[in-house]
Amino acid sequence: MFGTYIHIPFCEKLCTYCDFAKEIAKPEKKRAYLKALFYEMKLSEEMFQTTDTVYIGGGTPTALSDEDFELLLVEINQHVDVKNLKEFTVEANPSSLTKEKAKLLKAHGVTRVSLGVQTFNDALLTLINRDHRQVDVLKALDHLKEVGLTHYSLDIMFGLPAQSWDAFQEDLEKFIQVGAEHYSIYALILEDHTKLHHQITHGLLTLPDDDLVADMYAHIIKRMKEEGYDHYEISSFAKPGRRSIHNPIYWRNEAYLGLGAGAHGRLENTRYENIRSVKKYTDAMLEKGLKARIDYPYQPIHDTLLMGLRMKEGVNVTAFESTFGVHPLTRFPGLKDRLEEGLIRIENDQLQLTDKGLFFANNVWMDCLDDEDTAERI
Ligand SMILES: C[S@@+](CC[C@H](N)C(=O)[O-])C[C@H]1O[C@@H](n2cnc3c(N)ncnc32)[C@H](O)[C@@H]1O
């Protein structure tokens, strides 16, 4: 399978915790960006047209004006026969997923929407500087229903600042009531250089402690299982047959094209990332074309394990050995200790995290790196 990720680095408001490439920009800057992005699509056309999946993420793709959003979807349709895609997902924010945007999605072949909800708690939404409220989520879902877009996933976060156990439980039950076919449920990561990091380190806000966050995760796993969801990746839960098709391309370490500022790509034997700054990406792409991409070391043996262990199935040991000529536990001896601790297991030839290992995945990943690698990779 071969996928394409397209990055739209614009938002209407900046969330305090977010470290992705994004900014609030004027219409002219967005237009200039699209011009560079379309040029990158054209230069990558040979590969782009063979893609099995398209995923437009952000930032917030729906933060584009209707006109620009349509230009983007039309441009994609010019390169790709979208009817034959296995999945075409667009990320959206509840406040900007208007009826008009929903119609555009449907008209241009989008099959799935990933809606950034994060929490249903209005006070918490305010605290993390989201530009929507609970009521906007329900409106956005109505718009999807009206145009007949039934496949959607909700993004949820837990371990948010000042989030109590009771507030968390109430939130989770509201999410479950929506009955989405897919949920991506993330523990908050306190990223350096974010406003939230400043608020926490200066004592302006507090985060729930690690034990409470672990209890929240355990409760999520239990409740989602009770509701019939398949916990198929550390943060992903799907109704039977409704797993994401695009994201596992990353987890199986398959090839994908990354287009736009800050996007990463992994082609045959290379990895690259695009310049994160919108202005610098725009100028460099228009001037130098694909030479503006920055190559970085491709370590398939590490990536196969680091990404593969995110999935419930894990990594096939025989396939790993035939590709890399070594057993994963021989190549990364630290994993033997993790096996003894019960954090990983080998079952039916699959090396995978155990239920306990889900809570200590970072420790396992550290053992899939060589000394010279830094913890930054995970
Ligand atoms: C790059 S964001 C873009 C989504 C969309 N624009 C939105 O927020 O409505 C994709 C998802 O990553 C998750 N995310 C972003 N920052 C995070 C952090 N610091 N810790 C954990 N999850 C995070 C959020 O759930 C978010 O929906």
The ligand as a Gaussian input file, in Angstrom:
#p B3LYP/6-31G(d) Opt

LIG

0 1
 C       -2.196000      18.011000      14.471000
 S       -3.684000      17.825000      15.241000
 C       -4.738000      18.535000      14.035000
 C       -6.241000      18.293000      14.249000
 C       -7.244000      19.440000      14.172000
 N       -6.778000      20.618000      13.557000
 C       -7.807000      19.804000      15.516000
 O       -7.081000      19.894000      16.502000
 O       -8.995000      20.011000      15.554000
 C       -4.053000      16.121000      15.212000
 C       -4.380000      15.548000      16.573000
 O       -3.229000      15.373000      17.344000
 C       -3.576000      15.366000      18.714000
 N       -2.572000      16.177000      19.418000
 C       -2.064000      17.376000      19.042000
 N       -1.167000      17.807000      19.948000
 C       -1.085000      16.861000      20.913000
 C       -0.340000      16.727000      22.135000
 N        0.504000      17.688000      22.540000
 N       -0.520000      15.612000      22.870000
 C       -1.366000      14.627000      22.463000
 N       -2.105000      14.705000      21.343000
 C       -1.967000      15.812000      20.570000
 C       -4.974000      15.977000      18.819000
 O       -5.904000      15.008000      19.244000
 C       -5.269000      16.432000      17.418000
 O       -6.618000      16.275000      17.060000

